[in-house]
Amino acid sequence: MTQTQSAPQPATWSPPAQQPGTPAVQPPASQTASRRNAIARWFDGTPGRMRAILILAAAMSVVFGLCAAQGFRQSDGALTRAEENAAQLVRIQEIHTNLVSANADATNAFLVGGLEPPAQRQHFVDSMASAAGLIAEAATAQPADQEALGALNKTLLTYQGLIEQARANNRQGLPIGSQYLRDANAVLQNDSLPLVQALVQANEDRTADEFGAVSDGTIWVLVAGVLTLLVFAFALRWLARRTHRYINVPIAAGALLVLVTVIVGSVALSSAAGDASDTEADAYADTLAMSRARIAAYDARSNESLTLIARGSGDAFDKAYQAAAGRVEEQLSKLSGTAADSIRTDWDAYRTVHAEVRKRDGAGQWDSAVDLAIGTSKDPANSVKTFQAFDQTSADQLTNTSAAVTSNLSDSRNGLPPIGWLGLPIGIAAALLVAWGMSQRLEEYR
């Protein structure tokens, strides 16, 4: 009889027997729940609320320190950039002044005929060389201006080429020289100066933005400081009600540290912002007005010569002179002080001579008018002498006002306390004081 074998049964797995004392293995979901329960227990009851307040106050202390540091760095950086942009603006306006000054030399010397006076020729050369050097300096100082300055440099090469053509023809007595001079003037007016004016506007906007940004640092300190003090006040009040103690000394010391930092920081930043605002309204405004007046004056001087060169057909140049002279007087009216009075006196003297030049030219005395314009007249006062007096006094005033801008902004920046560096350590110190004060109360619940 054959014995029947049963089919093999599938193997079954049973967990190993747990050794006594070995903790049970929990699945991941149970571990997460356990952690949540542990965290909940850590914040449970009065001790847990103390821990929550401790974390909130300490975090706000560090945030306050960071904001205070940021606020001071914001104002310090704005003052630095305002100083740099103001210097760049003066640099660009000096380029503008050199160009119109050189053009005034070229047009005035053209009236002489033949070889122009050596001193006037040298002044033209020096002005163009100074403009070229300032263009290179400005391109290094402000990368944002490099493209426009490069384009300006190219137009000046064209301008100088036309001026040399005009000089060569003028020495030979060829009438075409005056056409080259007009073409050179057109290149300067239509190609070069619009680029300079765009650069001036861009730097004026940058400088104005930075002057306005100086006060932003105060906002950082005040807002962060008030919020932090509110958190400290809440912590002190809560502790007083729960522990029946009127004050927690370490936390109160932390609040006092924050309060002192807010007061000192706000006063210092407000003072710096006020100084910057005063500088913008006084020395900086005078610098702008003086630069614009000098540029317009040289433009007027060029048009005076071009009117004479045109020999009776220079009405357009005479109108351009009147417009430029009006701009000079408008800008000079914005100045104050004894130096401004002296500058206006010198400008009035030049305008008086110019009126006589136009009177003689209008009466058909062209040669006499030219003599008065180029300084060869026997008259004690002529266009050259009176304009040189205006040029010297206005240049001295411009040097003084631009130096005052730099000095005032530098003094404002140097007067700021070192909270830009100490802000974070102050915040950490306040956080440690909070931790110390809370730890004293937590010890009572153990």
C-alpha positions as CSV (number, residue, x, y, z in Angstrom):
1,M,0.0,0.0,0.0
2,T,1.4,3.3,-1.2
3,Q,1.9,6.0,1.5
4,T,0.5,9.5,0.5
5,Q,2.7,12.6,1.2
6,S,1.0,15.8,2.2
7,A,1.6,19.0,0.2
8,P,4.3,21.3,1.8
9,Q,2.7,24.1,3.8
10,P,3.9,27.7,3.1
11,A,6.4,29.1,5.6
12,T,5.1,31.6,8.1
13,W,7.0,34.4,9.8
14,S,6.6,35.3,13.4
15,P,8.4,38.2,15.1
16,P,11.3,37.3,17.3
17,A,10.6,37.0,20.9
18,Q,11.2,40.3,22.6
19,Q,13.8,40.2,25.2
20,P,12.9,41.5,28.6
21,G,13.9,45.1,29.1
22,T,14.1,45.9,25.3
23,P,11.9,48.8,24.2
24,A,9.3,48.0,21.6
25,V,10.0,49.0,18.0
26,Q,7.6,51.7,16.9
27,P,6.6,52.4,13.4
28,P,7.5,55.9,12.0
29,A,4.0,57.3,12.5
30,S,4.2,56.5,16.2
31,Q,7.6,58.1,16.5
32,T,6.3,61.4,14.9
33,A,3.4,61.4,17.3
34,S,5.7,60.9,20.2
35,R,7.9,63.8,19.1
36,R,4.8,66.0,18.8
37,N,3.6,65.0,22.2
38,A,7.1,65.8,23.6
39,I,7.1,69.2,22.0
40,A,3.5,69.8,23.3
41,R,4.5,68.8,26.8
42,W,7.6,71.1,26.6
43,F,5.3,74.1,26.0
44,D,2.5,72.9,28.4
45,G,1.5,74.8,31.4
46,T,3.1,77.9,32.9
47,P,6.7,76.7,32.4
48,G,5.9,75.9,28.7
49,R,4.5,79.4,28.2
50,M,7.7,80.8,29.8
51,R,9.7,78.9,27.3
52,A,7.6,80.2,24.4
53,I,7.9,83.8,25.6
54,L,11.7,83.3,26.0
55,I,12.0,82.1,22.4
56,L,9.9,85.0,21.1
57,A,11.8,87.7,23.1
58,A,15.2,86.2,22.3
59,A,14.3,86.0,18.6
60,M,13.1,89.6,18.5
61,S,16.2,90.7,20.3
62,V,18.4,89.2,17.6
63,V,16.1,90.6,14.8
64,F,16.4,94.0,16.4
65,G,20.2,93.8,16.4
66,L,20.2,92.9,12.8
67,C,17.8,95.7,11.9
68,A,19.8,98.2,13.9
69,A,23.0,97.2,12.1
70,Q,21.2,97.3,8.7
71,G,19.8,100.8,9.5
72,F,23.2,102.2,10.3
73,R,24.8,100.6,7.3
74,Q,21.9,101.9,5.1
75,S,22.5,105.5,6.2
76,D,26.3,105.2,6.2
77,G,26.1,103.7,2.6
78,A,23.7,106.4,1.5
79,L,26.0,109.2,2.8
80,T,29.0,107.6,1.1
81,R,27.1,107.2,-2.2
82,A,25.8,110.7,-2.0
83,E,29.3,112.0,-1.6
84,E,30.6,109.9,-4.5
85,N,27.7,110.8,-6.8
86,A,28.0,114.5,-5.9
87,A,31.7,114.4,-6.7
88,Q,30.9,112.6,-10.0
89,L,28.3,115.3,-10.8
90,V,30.9,118.1,-10.2
91,R,33.3,116.1,-12.4
92,I,30.7,115.9,-15.3
93,Q,29.8,119.6,-14.9
94,E,33.5,120.4,-15.0
95,I,33.8,118.5,-18.3
96,H,30.8,120.6,-19.5
97,T,32.5,123.8,-18.4
98,N,35.8,122.9,-20.1
99,L,34.0,122.1,-23.4
100,V,32.1,125.4,-23.5
101,S,35.1,127.3,-22.3
102,A,37.3,125.8,-25.1
103,N,34.5,126.6,-27.6
104,A,34.4,130.2,-26.4
105,D,38.2,130.4,-26.8
106,A,38.0,129.0,-30.3
107,T,35.2,131.3,-31.4
108,N,36.7,134.4,-29.8
109,A,40.1,133.7,-31.2
110,F,38.6,133.4,-34.7
111,L,37.7,137.0,-34.6
112,V,41.4,137.9,-34.4
113,G,42.2,136.5,-37.8
114,G,45.5,134.8,-38.7
115,L,47.3,133.4,-35.6
116,E,45.2,133.6,-32.5
117,P,46.8,134.9,-29.3
118,P,49.1,132.2,-27.8
119,A,47.6,132.5,-24.3
120,Q,44.1,132.0,-25.7
121,R,45.3,129.0,-27.8
122,Q,46.9,127.5,-24.8
123,H,43.8,127.9,-22.8
124,F,41.8,126.0,-25.5
125,V,44.4,123.2,-25.5
126,D,44.4,123.0,-21.7
127,S,40.6,123.0,-21.5
128,M,40.3,120.1,-24.0
129,A,43.0,118.2,-22.3
130,S,41.3,118.7,-18.9
131,A,38.0,117.5,-20.4
132,A,39.7,114.4,-21.8
133,G,41.3,113.6,-18.4
134,L,38.1,114.1,-16.6
135,I,36.3,111.8,-19.0
136,A,38.7,109.0,-18.2
137,E,38.5,109.8,-14.4
138,A,34.7,109.9,-14.5
139,A,34.5,106.6,-16.4
140,T,36.6,104.9,-13.7
141,A,34.6,106.5,-10.8
142,Q,31.1,105.5,-12.1
143,P,30.8,102.4,-14.4
144,A,27.2,103.3,-15.2
145,D,28.5,106.4,-17.1
146,Q,31.1,104.6,-19.2
147,E,29.1,104.1,-22.3
148,A,27.9,107.7,-22.5
149,L,31.4,109.0,-21.8
150,G,32.8,106.8,-24.5
151,A,30.3,108.2,-27.0
152,L,31.2,111.7,-25.8
153,N,34.9,111.1,-26.4
154,K,34.2,110.2,-30.0
155,T,32.2,113.4,-30.7
156,L,35.1,115.4,-29.2
157,L,37.5,113.9,-31.8
158,T,35.2,115.1,-34.5
159,Y,34.8,118.6,-32.9
160,Q,38.6,119.0,-32.5
161,G,39.1,118.0,-36.2
162,L,36.7,120.7,-37.4
163,I,38.3,123.3,-35.1
164,E,41.7,122.6,-36.6
165,Q,40.3,122.9,-40.1
166,A,38.7,126.2,-39.1
167,R,42.1,127.4,-37.7
168,A,44.0,126.4,-40.8
169,N,41.6,128.2,-43.1
170,N,41.4,131.2,-40.9
171,R,45.2,131.6,-40.9
172,Q,45.1,131.7,-44.7
173,G,42.2,134.2,-44.7
174,L,39.8,131.8,-46.4
175,P,36.1,132.4,-45.7
176,I,35.4,128.7,-45.5
177,G,37.1,128.7,-42.1
178,S,34.0,130.3,-40.6
179,Q,31.9,127.4,-42.0
180,Y,34.2,124.9,-40.3
181,L,33.8,126.8,-37.1
182,R,30.0,126.7,-37.3
183,D,30.1,123.0,-38.1
184,A,32.3,122.4,-35.0
185,N,29.9,124.4,-32.9
186,A,27.0,122.4,-34.3
187,V,28.8,119.1,-33.4
188,L,29.4,120.4,-29.9
189,Q,25.8,121.7,-29.4
190,N,24.0,118.8,-31.1
191,D,26.2,115.8,-30.3
192,S,28.5,116.4,-27.4
193,L,26.6,118.6,-25.0
194,P,23.3,116.5,-25.1
195,L,25.4,113.5,-23.9
196,V,26.9,115.7,-21.1
197,Q,23.5,117.0,-20.1
198,A,22.2,113.4,-20.0
199,L,25.1,112.5,-17.7
200,V,24.4,115.5,-15.5
201,Q,20.8,114.5,-15.2
202,A,21.6,110.9,-14.4
203,N,24.0,111.9,-11.6
204,E,21.7,114.5,-10.2
205,D,19.0,111.8,-9.9
206,R,21.4,109.4,-8.3
207,T,22.6,112.1,-5.8
208,A,19.0,113.1,-5.0
209,D,18.1,109.5,-4.4
210,E,21.0,108.9,-2.0
211,F,20.2,112.2,-0.1
212,G,16.7,110.9,0.4
213,A,17.9,107.4,1.4
214,V,19.9,108.7,4.4
215,S,16.8,108.9,6.6
216,D,15.7,105.3,5.8
217,G,18.1,104.0,8.4
218,T,16.0,105.6,11.1
219,I,13.0,103.6,10.1
220,W,14.9,100.3,10.5
221,V,15.9,101.2,14.0
222,L,12.6,102.6,15.2
223,V,10.3,100.0,13.8
224,A,12.4,97.0,15.0
225,G,13.1,98.7,18.3
226,V,9.4,99.5,19.1
227,L,8.3,95.9,18.2
228,T,11.1,94.5,20.4
229,L,10.2,96.7,23.3
230,L,6.5,95.7,23.0
231,V,7.6,92.0,23.3
232,F,9.7,92.8,26.3
233,A,6.9,94.7,27.9
234,F,4.5,91.8,27.4
235,A,7.1,89.4,28.9
236,L,7.6,91.5,32.0
237,R,3.9,92.1,32.5
238,W,3.1,88.4,32.0
239,L,5.8,87.3,34.5
240,A,4.6,89.9,37.0
241,R,1.1,88.5,36.9
242,R,2.2,84.8,37.1
243,T,5.0,85.1,39.6
244,H,3.7,88.0,41.6
245,R,7.1,89.8,41.3
246,Y,7.0,93.3,40.1
247,I,10.1,93.2,37.9
248,N,12.5,90.7,36.4
249,V,15.8,92.4,36.6
250,P,17.7,90.7,33.7
251,I,14.8,91.0,31.3
252,A,14.3,94.7,32.4
253,A,18.1,95.2,31.7
254,G,17.6,93.7,28.2
255,A,14.7,96.1,27.6
256,L,16.8,99.0,28.8
257,L,19.6,98.0,26.5
258,V,17.3,97.9,23.5
259,L,15.7,101.3,24.6
260,V,19.1,103.0,24.9
261,T,20.1,101.6,21.5
262,V,16.9,102.9,19.9
263,I,17.3,106.4,21.5
264,V,21.0,106.7,20.6
265,G,20.6,105.2,17.2
266,S,17.5,107.3,16.3
267,V,19.1,110.5,17.5
268,A,22.3,109.9,15.6
269,L,20.6,108.8,12.4
270,S,18.1,111.7,12.5
271,S,21.0,114.1,13.1
272,A,22.9,112.6,10.1
273,A,19.7,112.8,7.9
274,G,19.2,116.5,9.0
275,D,22.8,117.3,8.2
276,A,22.5,115.7,4.8
277,S,19.3,117.6,4.1
278,D,21.0,120.9,5.1
279,T,23.9,120.1,2.9
280,E,21.6,119.3,0.0
281,A,19.7,122.6,0.5
282,D,22.8,124.8,1.0
283,A,26.3,123.7,-0.3
284,Y,25.0,121.2,-2.8
285,A,22.4,123.6,-4.2
286,D,25.0,126.3,-4.5
287,T,27.4,123.9,-6.3
288,L,24.7,123.0,-8.8
289,A,23.7,126.7,-9.3
290,M,27.3,127.8,-9.7
291,S,28.2,125.0,-12.2
292,R,25.1,125.8,-14.3
293,A,25.8,129.5,-14.2
294,R,29.4,129.0,-15.4
295,I,28.3,126.7,-18.2
296,A,25.7,129.1,-19.4
297,A,28.2,132.0,-19.2
298,Y,30.6,130.3,-21.4
299,D,27.8,129.5,-23.8
300,A,26.9,133.2,-23.9
301,R,30.5,134.1,-24.5
302,S,30.7,131.7,-27.5
303,N,27.5,133.2,-29.0
304,E,28.8,136.7,-28.6
305,S,31.7,135.8,-30.8
306,L,29.6,133.8,-33.3
307,T,27.2,136.8,-33.6
308,L,30.2,139.0,-34.7
309,I,31.6,136.3,-37.0
310,A,28.3,136.2,-38.8
311,R,28.7,140.0,-39.7
312,G,25.1,141.2,-39.6
313,S,23.4,137.9,-40.0
314,G,23.8,136.6,-36.5
315,D,20.4,137.1,-35.1
316,A,20.1,133.4,-34.1
317,F,23.4,133.6,-32.2
318,D,22.3,136.8,-30.5
319,K,19.1,135.1,-29.4
320,A,21.1,132.2,-28.1
321,Y,23.3,134.6,-26.2
322,Q,20.3,136.2,-24.6
323,A,18.9,132.8,-23.6
324,A,22.2,131.7,-22.1
325,A,22.6,135.1,-20.2
326,G,19.1,134.6,-18.8
327,R,20.1,131.2,-17.4
328,V,23.2,132.7,-15.8
329,E,21.2,135.3,-14.0
330,E,18.6,132.7,-13.0
331,Q,21.2,130.5,-11.4
332,L,23.1,133.4,-9.7
333,S,19.9,134.5,-8.1
334,K,19.9,131.2,-6.2
335,L,23.2,132.0,-4.5
336,S,23.6,133.8,-1.2
337,G,26.4,135.5,0.7
338,T,29.1,138.1,0.0
339,A,30.8,135.8,-2.6
340,A,27.6,135.6,-4.6
341,D,27.3,139.4,-4.6
342,S,30.9,139.7,-6.0
343,I,30.1,137.1,-8.7
344,R,26.9,139.0,-9.7
345,T,28.9,142.2,-9.8
346,D,31.5,140.7,-12.2
347,W,28.7,139.3,-14.4
348,D,27.0,142.6,-14.6
349,A,30.2,144.2,-15.6
350,Y,30.6,141.7,-18.5
351,R,27.0,142.2,-19.5
352,T,27.6,146.0,-19.7
353,V,30.5,145.5,-22.0
354,H,28.5,143.1,-24.1
355,A,25.8,145.7,-24.5
356,E,28.4,148.1,-25.8
357,V,29.7,145.4,-28.3
358,R,26.2,145.0,-29.7
359,K,25.7,148.7,-29.8
360,R,28.8,149.3,-31.9
361,D,28.1,146.3,-34.1
362,G,24.6,147.5,-34.7
363,A,25.9,151.0,-35.6
364,G,28.1,149.5,-38.3
365,Q,31.3,149.8,-36.2
366,W,32.2,146.1,-36.6
367,D,36.0,146.5,-36.1
368,S,35.5,148.5,-33.0
369,A,33.0,146.0,-31.7
370,V,35.5,143.2,-32.4
371,D,38.3,145.1,-30.6
372,L,36.1,145.4,-27.5
373,A,35.2,141.7,-27.7
374,I,38.7,140.3,-28.1
375,G,40.4,142.7,-25.7
376,T,42.5,144.8,-28.1
377,S,40.4,147.9,-27.5
378,K,41.9,150.8,-25.6
379,D,38.9,150.8,-23.3
380,P,39.9,149.8,-19.7
381,A,36.9,147.4,-19.6
382,N,36.5,144.9,-22.4
383,S,34.8,141.5,-22.8
384,V,38.0,139.6,-22.1
385,K,38.9,141.3,-18.8
386,T,35.4,141.4,-17.4
387,F,34.7,137.8,-18.3
388,Q,38.0,136.6,-16.9
389,A,37.1,138.3,-13.6
390,F,33.7,136.5,-13.6
391,D,35.4,133.3,-14.5
392,Q,37.9,133.5,-11.6
393,T,35.4,134.5,-8.8
394,S,32.9,131.9,-9.9
395,A,35.5,129.2,-10.2
396,D,36.7,130.0,-6.6
397,Q,33.2,129.8,-5.3
398,L,32.5,126.5,-7.1
399,T,35.7,125.0,-5.5
400,N,34.5,126.2,-2.1
401,T,31.0,124.9,-2.3
402,S,31.9,121.5,-3.8
403,A,34.5,121.1,-1.0
404,A,31.9,121.9,1.5
405,V,29.6,119.2,0.2
406,T,32.3,116.6,0.5
407,S,33.3,117.8,4.0
408,N,29.8,118.0,5.3
409,L,28.8,114.5,4.1
410,S,32.0,113.0,5.4
411,D,31.5,114.6,8.8
412,S,27.9,113.3,9.0
413,R,29.1,109.8,8.2
414,N,32.0,109.9,10.6
415,G,29.7,111.1,13.4
416,L,27.6,108.0,13.3
417,P,28.1,105.6,16.3
418,P,29.5,102.2,15.5
419,I,26.1,100.5,15.8
420,G,26.5,99.1,12.3
421,W,29.1,96.8,13.8
422,L,27.6,96.5,17.3
423,G,24.0,95.9,16.4
424,L,24.1,92.1,16.3
425,P,26.2,91.9,19.5
426,I,23.7,94.2,21.2
427,G,20.8,91.9,20.0
428,I,22.5,88.8,21.2
429,A,23.3,90.4,24.6
430,A,19.6,91.3,25.0
431,A,18.6,87.7,24.1
432,L,21.0,86.3,26.7
433,L,19.5,88.6,29.4
434,V,16.0,87.4,28.5
435,A,17.3,83.8,28.8
436,W,18.9,84.5,32.1
437,G,15.7,86.2,33.5
438,M,13.4,83.3,32.3
439,S,15.8,80.6,33.6
440,Q,15.4,82.1,37.1
441,R,11.6,81.6,37.0
442,L,11.8,78.2,35.4
443,E,14.0,76.9,38.2
444,E,11.1,77.5,40.6
445,Y,9.0,74.9,38.7
446,R,11.6,72.0,39.0
